[in-house]
Structures are given as C-alpha cells and as structure tokens.
Amino acid sequence: MKTREFSFNLPQSFIAQYPKGKRADSRLLVVDRAAQTFTHHKFKELPGLLAPDTVMVVNNTKVRKARVFAKSKDTGGMVEFLLLKETARGMWQVLCSKSKKQKQGKVFIFPEKRQAVIVQELGELRVLKFDRAIDEKYLNKHGHVPLPPYIKRQDEVLDKQRYQTVYSKISGSIAAPTAGLHFSKRTIRLIAKRGIELAQLSLHVGLGTFTPIRTENIEDHAMHSEEYMIPSDTALCLNKARFEQRNILAVGTTSVRALESAYSKDGIKAGKAVTNLFIYPGFKFNVVSQLLTNFHTPGSSLLLLVSAFAGKELILSAYEEAKKQNYRFFSYGDAMLIL
C-alpha cells in the first residue's frame, strides 16, 4: 500500500489558524458508514446524535508548554527546542531547530541562566543534560504552547486555554488531542444528562502521533512509542459495554490507539503501558465502534487510522465534501463523527 494513495490537495485557506469563538460552535460532519452518507451539523448537536447507552472515551492528557528558546553559548544564535520527554532527572529528549548544526557537546543558555549540553544524537532527536532540573513551573513561566507548524503564527494568550481540552488533567503531551478541543463544559453536562457515560484515559501525545510518514510503502513506517494509562474504572466500564454490545465512541485517534493497544482476548487491561501501534487499512478494531475526530493532514498516520476505521474511499470522499462546504481543517478546525 502506497503512502501517496492517502494524499489530497488542500489549499492553505482551509487550515484553521485560530479556534472558533466558542468551542461547541465548530461544525460537525457526520459520516454514516452503513448508509455511506454525509450530514452537516454543529458540534453542540453532538449529544442528540448519539444513543443514550453510548460510552464516550476521552483522552485527559494535558499539553505542557514544551517549546523553549535558548542561545548557543558559542555563537549567541537563538535555537528553538521542543522538550519531548524527561528520561532521567535533568535529561530530556528534544527536537531542535537547525538540528544538523546541533552537535554533541554544544552548550546552550536557557532562561534563568540554566545551561544544557547535548550529550547524545539520536537521529533527528537530541538528548540535553541540564545543570538544574526543568519542572512544570519552569515551563509554565518560560515555555510556549507547542502549536503545530501549519499554524503560521506565534502562540498567543488565548492558546493557553484553547489548545487544551476542558477535561485535561495529567500533564505530559507536546500536542493536543484535538478532537477534544470542541467540548465545552456545557456540552459535557448535556452528554451526561442524556445518559451517555464518559470514561477517561491518558495518552501523552508525542512523536508517534504527529511524525509524518516518509516511506513510500505504508507498511515500512515505524511508529514512535507513546505512554498511556487506562484507569481500572475505565477498563471495567468498557468491558461491561462490550459485553452488552453497546457503542464505544472514541474521542480522537489517541483514544483509539490506547484502547486498541490495551485489548486482549480477556478484554481491556487497566494500567500503564507503552504503545507503538500503527493502525492503517486492514486493521481489525476490537473495541472502538464509533469515532469522533478532526480533519487530518494528507498522508499522515492519523488519516490512515481514520481510513482503516471507515474505508479509504469514504473518508477521502468525506474530505472532498468538507472542502466543498468550507469546513476548517486540522488542529483548530472542525470535527467529524463516524458512525
């Protein structure tokens, strides 16, 4: 299967640069797999589009302000770092600008005169060793919201809230689980009022989610690992729903990957784990029966996952319909509900 089969043309004007004024004012394209049809709605209509016995699963990860700027001690040039993961105290895996120039042994001066040295090169990644540990308080003070590169602006005050779900709890992501950005607190209350159960899990969004597929053949792509955690009450709720043959709606592709990774013949297993699951057409879904998602970039692992769930032809047709109707694409864009 070729990566180019999942490409499509998207003019820059479709890519949302800012969120809608209110979260639930986003548009919602409903894709009915059985009928092969599309209908158009507002996101605020979501509770009424779902059966009352549905279980909705959300990813409660919280985006950290992981973009930090530092000066090269040698040249004085400014370098942008994206802090991915702390592997030991004061040791961080990072992505950095002008990465080919950032060699082992180079030293950088971060805010508050903290110094860090590159101690290892791991392909496109670098490992930084800080002279003092970097914590959440430091990042909140000196870091920037890690907006994706297709948002062609610097982060602003509004992004601190709007690039975060209203139910975010556990810090650790370098990108938002964007399907959840449409939920307002009022929408959550209406979902509960309808009788829909809300279950939570945590998958910290990292390179596995947003790294582009650079291989010609899809099967040759290797996913980076991401950590996830399924609470015991979520596992109990979902195993009961599966036994009762109720719909399980995953909010976002990250929720899908966590749920399908946690599945075994004995059901969904609670606890912490790591996944590098790559879902593309031909994958057999064991847990998820409905999916709420955004519109994804061409040729991405996210688009492949959605195509595996609904079929490539139907999804690419849905994207063309969305363009005809002037939907907004990507992180701050509109949403799609696949039934």
C-alpha positions in Angstrom: 0.0 0.0 0.0 1.5 3.4 -1.1 1.5 6.5 1.1 0.6 8.6 -1.9 -2.8 6.9 -2.1 -3.8 8.9 1.0 -2.8 12.3 -0.4 -5.2 15.1 -1.2 -5.0 18.7 -2.2 -5.7 21.3 0.5 -5.2 25.0 -0.2 -3.7 26.9 2.8 -7.0 28.8 3.2 -8.7 25.7 4.7 -6.2 25.4 7.5 -7.6 27.0 10.7 -5.2 29.5 12.3 -7.4 30.3 15.2 -10.1 28.4 17.1 -13.8 29.3 16.7 -15.2 31.9 19.1 -16.8 29.2 21.2 -15.7 25.6 21.4 -19.0 24.0 20.5 -19.6 26.3 17.6 -17.4 24.1 15.5 -19.1 22.3 12.6 -19.6 18.6 12.6 -19.6 16.4 9.6 -21.4 13.1 10.4 -20.3 10.1 8.3 -22.6 7.1 8.3 -20.6 4.1 7.3 -23.6 1.8 6.8 -25.6 4.3 4.6 -22.4 5.8 3.0 -23.8 9.3 3.6 -22.8 12.7 5.0 -24.8 15.1 7.0 -23.9 18.5 8.4 -24.3 19.7 12.0 -22.9 22.0 14.7 -20.8 20.3 17.3 -23.3 21.4 20.0 -25.7 18.9 18.5 -23.5 16.0 19.3 -25.4 14.7 22.4 -28.6 14.3 20.4 -26.7 12.4 17.6 -25.6 9.6 20.0 -27.6 6.7 21.5 -28.1 7.2 25.3 -26.3 3.9 26.1 -23.1 5.0 24.4 -19.8 5.1 26.3 -17.7 8.0 25.3 -13.9 7.7 25.9 -11.8 10.9 26.1 -8.0 11.4 26.5 -7.4 13.6 29.6 -3.8 14.4 28.8 -2.6 18.0 29.3 -0.4 19.8 26.9 2.8 21.2 28.5 4.4 24.5 27.4 7.2 22.4 25.8 8.7 25.0 23.3 11.6 26.8 24.9 14.2 29.1 23.3 17.9 29.2 24.2 21.1 30.8 23.0 24.1 28.9 21.7 26.9 29.6 24.1 29.4 29.6 21.1 27.6 31.8 18.6 24.9 33.6 20.5 22.3 32.3 17.9 18.8 31.6 19.1 17.7 27.9 18.9 14.2 26.6 19.5 13.8 23.4 21.5 10.7 21.1 21.8 11.1 19.2 25.1 9.7 15.8 24.3 10.3 13.6 27.4 12.4 13.6 30.5 14.3 10.3 30.6 16.1 11.0 33.9 16.4 13.9 36.2 17.6 16.9 34.1 17.9 14.7 30.9 15.5 15.5 28.1 14.9 14.1 24.6 14.3 17.1 22.4 13.7 18.3 18.8 15.5 21.4 17.9 15.7 23.9 15.1 18.7 23.7 12.7 19.2 20.2 14.0 22.0 19.3 11.7 24.1 22.0 13.3 23.3 21.0 16.8 26.1 18.5 17.6 27.1 16.6 20.7 29.0 18.8 23.1 27.3 22.1 22.1 26.1 24.2 25.1 23.0 26.4 25.3 21.9 29.1 27.7 18.2 28.8 28.7 16.1 31.4 30.6 17.3 32.0 34.2 20.8 31.2 33.0 20.3 27.5 33.1 22.8 25.6 30.9 22.3 22.5 28.9 24.7 20.4 26.8 23.9 18.0 24.0 25.1 14.6 25.3 23.7 12.4 22.6 22.4 12.5 19.0 19.6 10.1 18.2 18.8 10.6 14.5 16.6 13.8 14.4 16.5 13.8 18.2 19.0 15.2 20.7 19.4 14.5 24.4 20.0 17.6 26.5 21.5 17.5 30.0 20.5 20.5 32.1 22.7 21.8 35.0 19.4 22.1 37.0 16.2 20.1 36.6 13.4 21.6 34.4 10.0 21.2 36.0 6.4 22.2 35.2 6.7 25.5 37.0 9.7 26.5 34.9 8.0 25.5 31.6 4.8 27.4 32.6 6.9 30.5 33.1 9.3 30.3 30.2 7.8 27.8 27.7 5.5 28.4 24.8 2.4 26.5 23.7 3.6 23.9 21.1 1.3 24.9 18.2 1.8 22.7 15.1 3.9 24.1 12.3 0.9 24.6 9.9 -0.4 27.3 12.3 1.6 30.1 10.9 1.8 32.4 13.9 3.4 32.6 17.4 1.4 31.3 20.3 -0.8 33.9 22.0 -2.6 34.2 25.4 -5.8 32.5 24.0 -3.8 29.4 23.1 -3.0 28.6 26.7 -6.7 27.7 27.2 -7.9 26.9 23.7 -5.1 24.4 22.8 -6.2 22.4 25.9 -9.3 20.3 26.4 -11.7 21.4 29.2 -11.2 18.0 30.9 -7.4 17.9 30.7 -5.7 16.7 33.9 -2.4 14.9 33.5 0.5 16.9 32.0 2.8 15.2 29.5 1.7 16.0 25.9 3.5 18.0 23.3 0.4 18.3 21.2 -3.3 18.5 22.0 -5.7 15.6 21.4 -7.5 17.9 19.1 -10.9 16.1 18.7 -11.5 17.0 22.4 -11.0 20.7 21.8 -14.6 21.2 20.7 -16.1 20.1 24.0 -17.4 22.9 26.3 -18.3 22.3 29.9 -22.0 22.7 28.8 -21.6 20.0 26.1 -20.2 17.7 28.8 -23.2 18.4 31.0 -25.6 17.7 28.2 -23.9 14.4 27.4 -24.2 13.3 31.0 -27.9 14.4 31.1 -28.6 12.3 28.0 -27.3 9.2 30.0 -24.1 8.8 28.0 -21.2 7.5 30.1 -17.9 9.4 30.0 -14.8 7.4 30.5 -11.3 8.7 30.7 -7.8 7.5 29.8 -4.4 9.2 29.3 -2.2 9.0 26.3 0.6 11.6 26.2 0.8 12.8 22.7 4.3 12.6 21.3 6.2 11.8 18.1 4.2 8.7 17.5 1.1 10.8 16.8 2.4 13.6 14.6 5.6 12.3 12.9 5.0 12.3 9.1 5.1 9.1 7.1 8.2 9.4 5.0 8.3 5.9 3.5 6.9 5.1 0.0 5.2 2.0 1.4 2.9 2.4 4.4 4.0 -0.9 5.9 7.6 0.4 6.2 6.7 3.2 8.5 7.7 2.7 12.2 5.7 4.5 14.9 7.4 6.1 17.9 6.3 4.9 21.3 3.9 6.8 23.4 2.9 6.2 27.0 -0.7 5.6 28.0 -2.7 4.7 31.1 -6.1 3.1 31.4 -7.7 3.5 34.9 -9.4 0.5 36.4 -12.8 2.1 36.4 -12.5 2.9 32.7 -11.5 -0.7 31.9 -14.5 -2.1 33.9 -16.9 0.3 32.2 -15.6 -0.6 28.7 -15.5 -4.3 29.3 -19.1 -4.2 30.6 -20.1 -2.1 27.5 -18.5 -4.6 25.2 -20.3 -7.5 26.9 -23.6 -5.6 26.5 -22.8 -4.8 22.9 -23.1 -1.0 23.4 -21.4 1.6 21.3 -18.0 2.7 22.4 -17.2 6.2 21.0 -13.5 7.1 21.0 -12.8 10.9 21.1 -9.7 11.2 18.9 -7.2 8.9 17.3 -5.1 8.9 20.5 -8.0 7.3 22.4 -8.4 4.7 19.6 -4.7 3.7 19.8 -4.8 3.4 23.6 -7.9 1.3 23.6 -6.9 -1.0 20.8 -3.4 -1.4 22.4 -4.9 -2.3 25.7 -7.2 -5.0 24.3 -6.6 -8.7 24.6 -8.8 -11.8 24.3 -9.5 -11.3 28.0 -10.8 -7.7 27.5 -9.4 -4.3 28.0 -6.5 -4.3 30.5 -6.1 -1.5 33.0 -2.8 0.1 33.9 0.2 1.9 32.4 1.8 0.7 29.2 3.6 1.9 26.0 2.3 1.7 22.5 3.7 2.0 19.1 0.6 0.6 17.4 0.3 1.7 13.8 -3.3 1.5 12.6 -3.8 1.5 8.8 -6.3 -0.1 6.4 -6.7 -3.8 7.1 -6.6 -3.4 10.9 -9.3 -5.2 12.9 -10.9 -3.0 15.5 -11.8 -4.8 18.7 -13.0 -2.0 21.0 -14.0 1.1 19.2 -17.3 1.2 17.3 -17.7 5.0 16.7 -15.1 7.7 16.3 -15.0 11.5 16.8 -12.1 13.1 15.1 -10.7 16.2 13.3 -9.7 16.5 9.7 -6.1 15.4 9.3 -3.1 16.2 7.2 -2.5 14.3 3.9 -0.6 11.1 4.1 -0.4 11.1 7.9 -0.8 8.1 10.3 -3.9 9.9 11.6 -5.6 9.9 8.2 -4.6 6.2 7.8 -6.2 5.3 11.1 -9.4 7.0 10.2 -9.3 5.4 6.7 -8.9 2.0 8.5 -12.0 2.7 10.5 -14.3 3.9 7.8 -12.7 2.9 4.5 -10.3 5.0 2.4 -12.8 5.8 -0.4 -15.5 7.0 2.1 -13.0 9.1 4.1 -11.4 10.8 1.1 -15.0 11.5 -0.2 -15.9 13.0 3.1 -12.8 15.2 2.9 -13.9 16.4 -0.5 -17.4 17.1 0.8 -15.8 19.1 3.7 -13.9 21.2 1.3 -17.0 21.9 -0.8 -18.8 23.0 2.3 -15.8 25.2 3.5 -15.0 23.2 6.7 -11.9 24.2 8.7 -9.1 21.7 8.8 -6.5 20.4 11.3 -6.0 21.2 15.0 -8.2 24.3 15.3 -10.6 23.1 12.6 -13.9 21.4 12.6 -14.9 17.8 13.5 -16.1 14.6 12.0 -18.3 12.0 13.7 -18.0 8.5 12.2 -21.0 6.2 13.0 
